[in-house]
Amino acid sequence: MRIVPVALMALLWAVKPAAAVEPELYRGEKLVNLTLPSDGHLTTSGWTRDGKAIAYRMKVPAGAEMTINMTASAARFTYLVIFDLNDPNAEDALYSSDSRRLPAHIFADAERDMDLLIRPFFAKQAPRRGLGSHFVLEFKRTK
């Protein structure tokens, strides 16, 4: 008779929804959740430096399209990397900026929502570059 409750518990545990993927944050990094307002335009700013950086998380519904643009005070040394936490290969960046500063164009699959981890960072390979960089992120929904 004990088999029935054990089997029932196993069945209930198997159909439990998958837990949301939590991103691994760097030392001193803070995670801020963003929601795009109904008009489809959001601007936020922050400061990035070693030990005091900000990472952003944003849910993008299936079929949506958006543009993410970053400007920074130390533009030559501040970069943007975007990951999709719902992707099975979440370690592969969906977008990584370069010196040309092209905006990120995000196209969500029609069947699957995206959970974006947006991480501005300050590259500090060369000496005497300063402590960090102020940045502005601009999000625009295009569809």
N, C-alpha and C positions, 0 to 999 in steps of 0.2 A: 504494500500500500504506500510505502515511502517513495516508490519510483514515480508515481503520478505527480506529487508536488515538486520533486526534483526536475522532472521533465518539463513541467509547466514553468518553473523558474528559468530553466535553460532557454525555453522558447521565448519568454518575455525578454530575457537579456539579449537574445539574438536580434530581436526586432527594434531594440532601443536605437534612436537616432545617433548618428556618429557625432562625437564631440567636436566642437569647433577647434581648428588648428590655432594654437597660440604661437605667435612668432617668438624667436629667441632674440632677446634684446642684448645690446652691448652694455658694458659696464657704464653706469650713469645715464643710460638712454631712457627716455620717457616715451610711452606710447599714448597718442592722442587719437581718439575716434572722431572721424569726420562724417558728416551727412550732407549731401548736396541738397540745397534748398529747392523748392518747387520751380524757381525761375531758372535753375540749371547753372548758376554762376556762384562761385565761392572763391574768396581770396583769404589766405592766411599767411602769417609770417612767423619767423622764428630765428634762432641763433644756433649754429652748429659748431661744435668744437669737441675736442677729445674729452670725454667724461661728462659732457653736459649737452648731448644731442637730443633731438626730437625725431621720433618716427611717427608716421601717420598711418591709420588704417581706415579704409573706405570700402563699403560694400557697393558693388556695381551690378545692377540687375541684368538678367539675360537679355541680349539684343541691344543693349545700350552702347552708345559711342560717346567718347569724351576726349578732350584735349587737356593736358597738364603742362603748364609752362612754368619754368623757374627762372628768376633773376636773383643775382646775389652781389653783395658788395665786393667780394673777392672772386669775381666771376671766373677767372682763369683757374682757380683752385677749388671751386665748390661744384660738386656733381650731384646728380640725382639718379637713384636706382629704384626700380619698381618691381615688386614680386607679386605673383598671384598665389596666395596661400591655399586656394582650392585646387591648384594644379598638382598632379601627382609628383612632378619634378619641381617642387617649389624652390629648390636651390638654384634653378636657372632663372636669371633675371628676365622679366618680360620687357624691360626697357632699361637702358643704361646710357646716360648722357655722355657727350664728348665735348671737345673744345668749340664745336660749331653752335652749341646751344639750341638745337632743334627741339621743338615741343614734342612731348610724348603723345601719340595718338593711340588710344585704347579702344579696341573693338571687342566687346564681350560676345561670346558664342550665343547663338539663339537659344540653345538648350540649357545653358549652365550659367549661374551667377558667378561673379568674380569677387574675391575678397583681397583687395590690394593692400600691400605693405609698401608705403612710400617713404623712402629713406634718403633725405639730403645728407651729404657728408662732405667734410673738408679734408682734402688731401694734403698731408703735411710732410712730404718727402724732403723738400728743400728747407734749409734753415732760415730763420728770421722772416717768416712769412706772416707772423701775427698769431693770435690765439685762436681765431676762428673767423666765421663769416655770417653776416646777417643775410637772410634769404626771404623771398616772397614767392609763394606758390599760388598759381591761378588755375582754377578748375572750371572748365566750360563743357556742359553737355551739348553735343552736336546732334544727337538723335534720341 
